[in-house]
Amino acid sequence: MKYISSAFAVMLAGLALTTPVDAKTLRINVTGDPAMMDPITYSEIIAGRVIRNVYEGFTDYTPDGKIINVLAESWTALPGEHGFRFNLRKNVKFHSGRAFTAKDVKYTMEQLAAPDTKAGLGAGYVANIVGVAEVKAGTTKELSGIKIVDDHTIEVRFTKPDVLFPIYPIWFMDSGIVAEKGADWVRTVSAGTGPYKFKEWRRGVHVEIEANKAYWAGSPKIDGIRFLVIPSGDTALSQYEAGELDFLDVQENTLRRVMRDASKQKERHVVPRAQSRYLGMNANVYAPFKDKRVREAISMAINRDAMIRGFYDNAAFQLHGVTTPGVAGYFADLPKPKYDPEGAKKLLAEAGYPGGRGLPPIDITCTAVFKDELTYYANELNRTLGMQVNVNVAERATFIRGMNAGEIAFFPWGWTSGYPDAMYYLQQMWHSKSPYNRGRWSNAKYDALIDEAVGTVDNEKRFALYRQAEMVYIEDMGAAPLPMPANVALIKPNVTNASITPFGFDRFIATEIK
Amino acid sequence: MLRFVVWRLVMIVPVLAVVLVATFLATYALPGDPVMVMLGDHSSNEEMAARLRAEYGLDRPMWKQFAVYVGGILTGDFGMSYRYVRIPVVEVLQDGLKISPLLALAALGLGASVGTLAGVIAAIRRNTATDTAIILVLVAGLSIPNFAVATFLVYAFAIKLGVLPVAGWGRLDQTVLPVLILTIPSAAYIARLTRTFMLEVLGQDYIRTARAKGLSEPVVILRHALRNIMVPLLTSMGIIFGGLISGTFVVETIFNIPGLGRMAIDSVFARDYPVAMAIVMLFTAFFVLINLLVDVAYAIIDPRIRQRMVPA
């Protein structure tokens, strides 16, 4: 008994001693630890959310998808060649105090190409630079396609057109960091130029970054940002309600609760997500999908308005075709998919399957998270079109591998953009040569338009090509567009200039806590 | 005694070996491919997939992977985490290792003290209002699942009253609710056992003799009754510890505590097999060790057991 009472006494003493978090540290939730904290191996969303505030590239984008120049003051296409000349920003310093110059740009790109650095997503963005093959093979460490003109001017040449290169999220790192801190530098310091620098990572608890007082565009107004690792959406919501978080990235399992709670209306921020969602129909696996009328009938049998209300409590947006609001090259005036059950029946009958007769049974496949949605499609298509659709819940990695191999006939899935230009969706999702074309829809006219766009530097001309290509996709019903869930955040009223964007969180450069 | 302890320690090795083989086979049988999980949306990138497979040795035949894994463990190397780039499993587990055993032991200690006390009181005051009240609380503590209790307590103390934090780890006030929730079922279990055993013992002749000798009631209860129920109570400790291990999975998830339980769940979802396997091994070792301690405690309490324990 003595022990118990003394244990309680210690606990109560502890309660009195608890130190509140500094009021000027922004506390925000992430669902897991970042897998890495450096811009070379960077390959996943959570790491990106942290690293974006620590490292910078040539450009960045605003919450509405406008490109802004960051470490590149300007750039011009190299006349008669595939490539760009970049004029770099002057008077920029790394967190180490060393000046940012052209050699750091070259070093970063060489690290991304090198065979032994475990380079992540960035490796794909430098893949077209001249000399990458040699660096990958290990015969040289230097990229022959990069030429340092002077400290603040650099030229990059490609083996084929790569007009979006300036907006790729390639984040530059301090080329002197390994010499100063050793190969393990990433555990103790950050090597970027961004508004925040690495402070502490307690695995499973939080990652904290602190203001870079010497930031070239002026020091942030808060002391730092603490990304709290909270896997459970419910726990995160409770922590926000109890004042333990200033900014809540709302998870899908609590979305409806947050949307229905009128008391949270003022703190709620709802924006479209940079994620193109579709119902894939692979004609190589299920022959009736070869007929455009079958694909169209399926699309017309889906009541998207009801889905947006029922599944998302209105926290979702309707897509026209492939592109999403907030990326350059999105057109809001394209025709939206129609809901017309009677028309759908007629189309299916014209295709030779009146009342669904003659259609072999088909599985609709996705991961467990989407099982309600799968059930909805299966019921709706059976009720309206007489199709026999079986729900098939698959393990995620097996499912993705199946889609990539073109083995899955019928599935809802999405594609999240890596940068704010519609090319990301248009080329990767539906060009017939793309490894990510999971529905295996193939259209020569579409391919030709995209191929032309890839080599078109001028934005307006390129966007016009996107528009034509997206119309081809819509008219041929490459896949049935699905509602895209919103990104939803709750932000305390005393926090200003912090926002959720189609891509996640905006950089917290100007964030203030009152 | 020493021979007994050494013998039991030696017997841990085959137990761990069986668990090792079983978990290794289980990770093989699970659907999902760690490389595909690592690559996420980019799993069509065959070149990167092949590179990762080679790097983690996943392109080798199964027996070879197993041999390398066992070889590593014998030298204290549990391999590299699949999920955290360039971080060894041992380092991933380090922090959790400071948390979960502490949580479980705190709950065990607190549960044993409170439970025994409540059980003794209930037994002494049997068939009175006190007894009924204690039994009611016990039944509730045993039958309401801990995640329900946790949700209620968080709502009451953290959100409505605002006196305790909702979740997290690192400060003392963050330990109150998790320890409390782990303690409730173990305390209830121990109290129920204590009450039953006490009632039985209190009816024995030697208790009547002790009372007849004129010993005071506290001495009768503490020295004569309680000591005799220690052996069956201790047996239950081993079982309770097993329950506490699974309890940490739930409590650490609800309270967002970076312990081994939450880590185990996260690592299974992330297909971080080296971490998941190491945690299973660790929990097995804890469980076996606690049961060993229980057996040693038997021998200390009851000399008769000491004689029977060592194999001839």
Interface residues (C-beta under 8 A of the other chain):
Chain A: M1 Y3 I4 A7 V10 M11 A13 G14 L15 L17 T18 T19 G32 D33 A35 M36 T41 S43 E44 K118 L121 A123 G124 R202 R203 G204 V205 L228 V229 I230 P231 S232 T235 S238 Q239 E241 A242 G243 E244 E395 R396 A397 T398 I400 R401 N404 W415 T416 P435 Y436
Chain B: P31 G32 D33 M36 V37 M38 L39 G40 D41 H42 S43 S44 N45 M48 E55 R83 Y84 V85 R86 V92 D95 G96 G109 L110 S113 V114 L117 V154 Y155 A158 I159 G162 P165 V166 A167 G168 W169 G170 R171 L172 D173 T175 V176 T253 I254 F255 N256 P258 R262 M263 D266 A270 R271
